[in-house]
Amino acid sequence: MMSQNARLGCRNCLINQLDHGRGNLEYDIIANSRYHHETMRLRTLMDMTTTLRAKTKIASDYGFDTESPIPLQTISPALDIILGRPGDPAYSEFSGIAKLAHQLLIDAILTKPAAQQYAQTLRSFPFPLGWSRLPSPISYLGSYVLQEHVR
């Protein structure tokens, strides 16, 4: 799907940014939802088009990215491409999986001296200009926010 800034930018429904506005609380998301089989049918139609212009038009009309997620469909053809993904993948990855991996690294994988050395190295890591330093993961990992896990 395209980003949330696209005309049809919602991954779960077909609300049109131009016609309805995203603040319309009366919009029927059940009747206008994106469903797996319909999305796959439209994606197949788009993939069967022979010209880039026609493919781009279909993609634009339905809020699709022109690149098909073929590897994911090949690996797991039974995956529901709409409901099988988190609503906000970045949040899910960085504040979920990355946070758990970081906690596992500090609490279970590294020895105490190695964790201290890791924390010291992380705090002296050369981040880009304007980025603040990370607090010590040993003392403050529980209070890290999304952006700190991303870094």
Secondary structure, 3 states (H helix, E strand, C coil): CCCCCCCCCCCCECCCCCCCCCCCCCCCCCCCECCHHHHHHHHHHHHHCCCHHHHHHHHHHHCCCCCCCHHHHHHCCCCCCCCCCCCCHHHHHHHHHHHHHHHHHHHHHCCHHHHHHHHHHHHCCCCCCCCCCCCCHHHHHHHCCHHHHHC
